[in-house]
């Protein structure tokens, strides 16, 4: 089924002349974590790899179309991801929208075409999961008011379409759109974002991230990946042999995400501090309070000489 869906996509690619339009050479050592996205995703791969490597997750790859024109939109995405489908991935993270709402650069993609392309991409990627592997979908980031080549209403429309499409699918949603809007609107004077103003704190040009904006997205994705990641052992030919989770197995049947573990650690530290304070207070009171029902102890005095 996976190969049938991939073949259909590749036939469409061939008709459009989009073969081999990936932005980077295919150089996969072994399947672990695959990220599929546009430039708003590719820009924080260094931050994401840094976070995940510190948490024991290796082999993180990015796939996105390089070409301008139709091949740079979701129409050309399949020929880019096709080489990655030969591997079995522990987690696949994908999100796509911004190239489909910039017609001057990537051609016109209708909402119906976007939905079809997104679903076919999803089913192809899903078929390349290792046993027990997981899918993560990322919504498109907001478009600031000053960005002239894209419109925020288009980003919202494609996000809504994607969320409806995946409503009954077993995948994790990283809602970049809502997270960025909520973070920016907490700043004074930015209740207007993104409708009539920009958020210079997280976006440098109304779409792409500042340093803080890149970390903001990378942390959200890393949190999702770590909560789903299944460590894998590989044979010499990179055939995946999925083992029992070796890390992040903090609860039966799953792993706690970064935020959850941090909250638990802080709660445990707080509980220890409180317990220690209570013991100190109890000891002090015990030393000062005379025994109930007794009389104060009177030290004997020496007889007068």
Backbone torsions as a table, in degrees:
resi	resn	phi	psi	omega
1	UNK	NA	-42.1	179.7
2	UNK	-61.2	-45.3	-177.6
3	UNK	-69.6	-31.6	177.3
4	UNK	-63.7	-45.2	178.5
5	UNK	-63.9	-40.4	179.6
6	UNK	-64.6	-39.5	179.9
7	UNK	-65.1	-39.8	177.5
8	UNK	-60.7	-43.4	178.6
9	UNK	-63.5	-42.1	-177.8
10	UNK	-67.1	-33.3	176.0
11	UNK	-63.1	-41.5	177.6
12	UNK	-64.8	-39.0	179.3
13	UNK	-62.8	-43.8	-177.4
14	UNK	-62.0	-39.9	178.7
15	UNK	-64.4	-33.3	180.0
16	UNK	-86.8	-10.0	-179.1
17	UNK	72.8	40.0	-174.0
18	UNK	-108.1	18.7	-176.3
19	UNK	-64.4	141.7	172.6
20	UNK	61.5	42.0	-176.2
21	UNK	-106.1	29.9	177.3
22	UNK	-72.7	149.0	-176.1
23	UNK	-72.4	-27.5	-176.4
24	UNK	-127.6	154.0	176.9
25	UNK	-61.6	146.7	177.0
26	UNK	-80.2	112.0	-178.4
27	UNK	-141.5	62.2	-175.8
28	UNK	-85.5	125.2	175.5
29	UNK	-81.0	-56.7	177.4
30	UNK	-152.7	148.2	-179.1
31	UNK	-70.4	131.1	175.0
32	UNK	-141.2	-77.9	177.3
33	UNK	-125.0	125.6	177.4
34	UNK	-113.8	130.9	177.8
35	UNK	-116.2	126.1	-179.9
36	UNK	-117.8	119.6	-178.3
37	UNK	-171.0	-179.0	179.9
38	UNK	-97.4	-160.4	-175.5
39	UNK	-66.0	-25.2	178.1
40	UNK	-72.3	-13.2	174.1
41	UNK	-99.2	-46.6	-177.6
42	UNK	-57.4	-29.4	-174.5
43	UNK	-66.6	-21.8	-179.2
44	UNK	-112.0	20.5	179.3
45	UNK	-64.7	-35.6	178.5
46	UNK	-62.8	-43.5	178.5
47	UNK	-65.7	-41.0	-179.7
48	UNK	-65.3	-44.6	178.7
49	UNK	-62.1	-38.8	179.1
50	UNK	-62.5	-46.8	179.0
51	UNK	-61.8	-47.5	-174.9
52	UNK	-71.1	-34.9	179.4
53	UNK	-65.7	-35.5	177.3
54	UNK	-69.2	-16.9	-179.3
55	UNK	-106.7	12.9	175.0
56	UNK	85.3	14.4	179.5
57	UNK	-106.4	119.6	-179.1
58	UNK	-116.0	-179.9	175.7
59	UNK	56.9	64.7	179.3
60	UNK	-104.3	123.0	-175.2
61	UNK	-120.8	151.6	178.1
62	UNK	-120.0	135.7	175.8
63	UNK	-126.5	122.8	173.5
64	UNK	-156.4	150.6	-175.9
65	UNK	-70.7	140.6	-177.9
66	UNK	-97.0	-27.0	-169.0
67	UNK	-73.5	151.1	165.1
68	UNK	-82.3	177.2	-179.3
69	UNK	76.2	-167.2	-174.5
70	UNK	-57.4	-33.8	-177.5
71	UNK	-69.6	-16.1	177.0
72	UNK	-85.9	-6.9	179.0
73	UNK	-91.9	-170.3	178.5
74	UNK	-64.5	-19.3	176.1
75	UNK	-62.8	-35.3	-177.3
76	UNK	-97.6	5.6	-174.4
77	UNK	-72.1	-35.1	-174.3
78	UNK	-61.2	-40.9	-178.8
79	UNK	-67.1	-23.4	177.7
80	UNK	-76.8	-42.6	-176.0
81	UNK	-82.5	-16.7	-173.5
82	UNK	-53.2	-44.6	179.9
83	UNK	-63.0	-25.0	-179.3
84	UNK	-78.5	-13.3	-176.0
85	UNK	-73.8	-9.8	179.1
86	UNK	-80.1	-3.7	-177.8
87	UNK	-111.9	157.8	178.4
88	UNK	-104.8	117.3	-170.3
89	UNK	-103.1	140.4	176.1
90	UNK	-70.4	-45.7	177.9
91	UNK	-138.7	134.5	172.3
92	UNK	-117.8	122.7	178.7
93	UNK	-109.0	127.0	178.9
94	UNK	-144.7	152.2	176.7
95	UNK	-162.6	140.7	-177.0
96	UNK	-153.8	130.9	174.9
97	UNK	-169.9	-43.9	-166.7
98	UNK	-64.1	-29.6	176.9
99	UNK	-77.2	-17.7	178.6
100	UNK	-88.1	-1.4	178.0
101	UNK	-121.6	23.3	176.8
102	UNK	-128.1	73.4	-171.2
103	UNK	-62.2	-29.6	-178.8
104	UNK	-64.0	-26.5	-178.6
105	UNK	-103.5	-34.8	-170.6
106	UNK	-123.2	9.6	179.1
107	UNK	82.4	169.7	-178.7
108	UNK	-85.7	126.1	174.0
109	UNK	-121.4	117.9	-179.6
110	UNK	-73.5	163.5	178.2
111	UNK	-60.7	-39.9	178.4
112	UNK	-63.4	-42.6	177.8
113	UNK	-65.5	-41.3	177.4
114	UNK	-58.3	-46.6	-179.4
115	UNK	-60.3	-46.1	179.9
116	UNK	-63.4	-47.6	-179.7
117	UNK	-63.0	-41.2	-179.1
118	UNK	-64.8	-42.7	-179.1
119	UNK	-66.1	-42.2	179.8
120	UNK	-66.3	-37.8	175.9
121	UNK	-64.0	-44.5	179.9
122	UNK	-60.3	-48.1	-177.8
123	UNK	-65.3	-36.1	177.0
124	UNK	-64.4	-46.0	-180.0
125	UNK	-66.3	-41.7	-178.8
126	UNK	-59.2	-35.4	178.6
127	UNK	-69.8	-8.8	-179.8
128	UNK	-104.9	16.3	175.9
129	UNK	-79.1	144.0	170.1
130	UNK	-68.7	160.6	175.1
131	UNK	-53.8	126.5	-177.5
132	UNK	83.5	3.1	-179.3
133	UNK	-72.4	167.8	-172.7
134	UNK	-136.4	153.5	176.9
135	UNK	-109.2	143.2	175.4
136	UNK	-128.9	131.5	176.2
137	UNK	-113.2	136.4	179.0
138	UNK	-110.1	131.5	174.1
139	UNK	-76.1	162.0	177.9
140	UNK	-71.0	147.3	178.3
141	UNK	-73.8	159.4	177.4
142	UNK	-66.4	160.9	175.3
143	UNK	-111.4	118.1	178.8
144	UNK	-64.7	157.1	-173.6
145	UNK	-61.6	-28.5	-175.6
146	UNK	-82.4	-11.0	-176.7
147	UNK	-78.1	115.1	-169.8
148	UNK	-87.0	-24.3	-172.9
149	UNK	-89.7	-7.0	175.5
150	UNK	-134.8	159.6	-179.1
151	UNK	-124.2	133.0	-177.2
152	UNK	-62.3	-32.5	178.0
153	UNK	-61.4	-33.8	177.4
154	UNK	-68.0	-41.4	178.0
155	UNK	-62.0	-43.6	178.1
156	UNK	-62.3	-41.5	-178.2
157	UNK	-63.9	-44.0	179.7
158	UNK	-69.9	-34.1	174.9
159	UNK	-61.6	-46.3	179.9
160	UNK	-62.6	-39.9	178.8
161	UNK	-63.6	-43.6	-179.6
162	UNK	-66.0	-43.2	-179.0
163	UNK	-65.6	-35.2	174.2
164	UNK	-66.9	-40.3	-178.3
165	UNK	-61.6	-38.7	-175.3
166	UNK	-101.1	12.7	-174.0
167	UNK	-54.6	-38.4	-175.9
168	UNK	-108.0	15.0	179.0
169	UNK	-92.8	152.3	-180.0
170	UNK	-86.9	82.5	176.7
171	UNK	-147.6	162.6	179.4
172	UNK	-96.7	136.8	179.7
173	UNK	-103.4	126.3	168.8
174	UNK	-104.8	106.9	-173.9
175	UNK	-91.7	81.8	179.7
176	UNK	-58.6	-39.3	-176.0
177	UNK	-58.3	-55.7	-177.3
178	UNK	-63.8	-40.3	-177.5
179	UNK	-63.9	-43.8	-178.7
180	UNK	-68.0	-44.3	179.1
181	UNK	-60.4	-46.6	-178.3
182	UNK	-63.6	-41.9	179.6
183	UNK	-64.1	-45.9	-177.4
184	UNK	-67.3	-39.8	-177.3
185	UNK	-69.8	-14.5	174.4
186	UNK	-74.9	-17.6	178.0
187	UNK	-78.0	142.9	-179.9
188	UNK	-56.8	132.7	175.6
189	UNK	81.5	4.7	-176.7
190	UNK	-111.7	22.8	173.6
191	UNK	-66.1	-13.9	179.5
192	UNK	-80.5	-10.1	-175.6
193	UNK	-80.6	137.9	0.1
194	UNK	-98.5	5.7	-172.1
195	UNK	-62.9	-46.3	-174.5
196	UNK	-129.4	7.7	177.9
197	UNK	-152.0	172.9	180.0
198	UNK	-104.9	168.7	174.6
199	UNK	-121.2	86.8	-175.3
200	UNK	-65.6	-18.4	179.0
201	UNK	-66.0	-41.1	-174.6
202	UNK	-109.9	-18.5	-177.6
203	UNK	-128.6	131.5	-176.2
204	UNK	-83.9	-28.1	-176.3
205	UNK	-134.9	15.4	-177.3
206	UNK	96.4	-10.4	178.1
207	UNK	-137.7	-57.1	-175.7
208	UNK	-78.5	155.4	-169.8
209	UNK	-86.4	148.3	164.9
210	UNK	-75.0	-178.6	177.0
211	UNK	-57.8	-46.5	178.8
212	UNK	-65.4	-37.4	179.6
213	UNK	-65.2	-37.3	178.4
214	UNK	-66.9	-43.4	177.8
215	UNK	-65.2	-35.9	179.2
216	UNK	-57.8	-43.9	179.2
217	UNK	-75.0	-40.5	-177.3
218	UNK	-62.9	-39.9	-179.9
219	UNK	-63.4	-41.3	-179.6
220	UNK	-64.1	-42.5	179.8
221	UNK	-69.9	-42.7	179.1
222	UNK	-60.6	-39.8	179.0
223	UNK	-60.3	-43.3	179.1
224	UNK	-67.0	-43.6	-177.6
225	UNK	-63.7	-46.2	-177.4
226	UNK	-62.6	-35.7	-179.2
227	UNK	-70.9	-16.7	-176.2
228	UNK	-114.1	-17.0	-168.9
229	UNK	-62.8	133.1	174.5
230	UNK	-114.6	111.3	179.0
231	UNK	-58.4	143.1	-178.3
232	UNK	-125.5	147.8	170.8
233	UNK	-104.7	145.1	-176.1
234	UNK	-124.2	141.7	173.0
235	UNK	-80.7	-178.3	-176.8
236	UNK	-60.7	-31.0	-178.6
237	UNK	-94.1	14.7	177.1
238	UNK	70.4	16.3	174.7
239	UNK	-69.3	125.1	-174.5
240	UNK	-74.7	134.4	172.7
241	UNK	-120.9	98.6	-174.8
242	UNK	-72.8	128.2	179.8
243	UNK	-107.3	177.7	172.6
244	UNK	-65.8	145.3	179.4
245	UNK	-54.2	132.5	179.7
246	UNK	-99.8	-19.6	-179.1
247	UNK	-135.2	159.7	176.7
248	UNK	61.2	31.7	177.8
249	UNK	-100.0	59.7	-173.4
250	UNK	-81.7	-10.5	178.4
251	UNK	-144.5	152.2	-179.6
252	UNK	-60.7	132.4	173.8
253	UNK	79.9	8.2	-179.6
254	UNK	179.1	-178.5	-178.2
255	UNK	-122.9	143.7	177.9
256	UNK	-79.9	137.7	179.3
257	UNK	-75.7	169.6	-177.5
258	UNK	-52.6	-51.0	-177.4
259	UNK	-61.2	-41.3	-178.6
260	UNK	-64.6	-43.3	-179.4
261	UNK	-65.9	-38.8	179.6
262	UNK	-63.2	-42.9	178.7
263	UNK	-61.3	-43.7	-179.7
264	UNK	-64.1	-41.4	178.9
265	UNK	-62.1	-45.9	179.7
266	UNK	-63.7	-39.1	178.7
267	UNK	-63.9	-41.5	179.7
268	UNK	-64.9	-42.5	178.4
269	UNK	-63.3	-43.1	178.2
270	UNK	-61.3	-41.2	-180.0
271	UNK	-64.3	-40.1	178.7
272	UNK	-65.3	-41.3	178.4
273	UNK	-62.6	-44.5	-179.9
274	UNK	-63.5	-43.5	179.7
275	UNK	-62.6	-42.5	179.8
276	UNK	-63.3	-40.7	178.9
277	UNK	-64.2	-41.3	179.1
278	UNK	-62.9	-40.2	179.5
279	UNK	-64.9	-41.2	179.4
280	UNK	-63.0	-45.6	179.3
281	UNK	-61.5	-43.4	-178.7
282	UNK	-62.9	-41.1	179.6
283	UNK	-65.8	-41.4	179.6
284	UNK	-62.9	-43.6	179.5
285	UNK	-64.9	-37.4	-178.7
286	UNK	-65.7	-36.4	-179.8
287	UNK	-70.1	-34.7	-174.7
288	UNK	-84.9	-28.4	-171.8
289	UNK	-88.2	127.5	176.8
290	UNK	-69.3	158.6	179.7
291	UNK	-62.0	137.5	-179.6
292	UNK	-66.4	136.7	177.6
293	UNK	80.0	-3.0	-178.6
294	UNK	-104.2	173.6	177.0
295	UNK	-107.3	150.7	179.5
296	UNK	-57.9	141.3	179.4
297	UNK	-73.8	130.5	-179.8
298	UNK	-109.2	123.8	178.6
299	UNK	-70.3	131.6	176.8
300	UNK	-66.6	141.6	178.5
301	UNK	-102.8	153.9	179.6
302	UNK	-73.4	140.9	178.3
303	UNK	-62.9	148.2	179.5
304	UNK	-68.8	140.7	178.1
305	UNK	-90.9	NA	NA
